[in-house]
């Protein structure tokens, strides 16, 4: 059984990841449906998990998950979490320590500016939520957040801006824009 779960986790990692897989609609649509939850640590809100959760990379590159109430405050959750990330040939299997309102990884996010990750949540009722995306550690050219957590409204002027709703410019060099 362990081999089967390892193969399943690896299959999730090697599946081509695009931002469109994770979110099929933009931030404005989230707000219209009552999903305008602010991330308390400046991370990315994961709307596909109940309760919603914030994905945040700490200064020492650890993955921090904080479950959120509707008003964006940390709450306890019965969810469990598994995660795998990095390059296929050298994938990192994350283990987590439970915190008051979520989890903190024991392992660091692999090096790089664009790191694929798969988060596998499971609640006490056995319901599963898999969230996969590329963690873009580049600076946003217009705000103080890293790209993976950026919530800028660019009025459809997304030149080189890597958001969940548009993956076609992920290899763009933001350093040229910050002149």
Order of alpha helices (4+ residues) and beta strands (2+ residues): alpha-alpha-alpha-beta-beta-beta-beta-beta-beta-beta-beta-beta
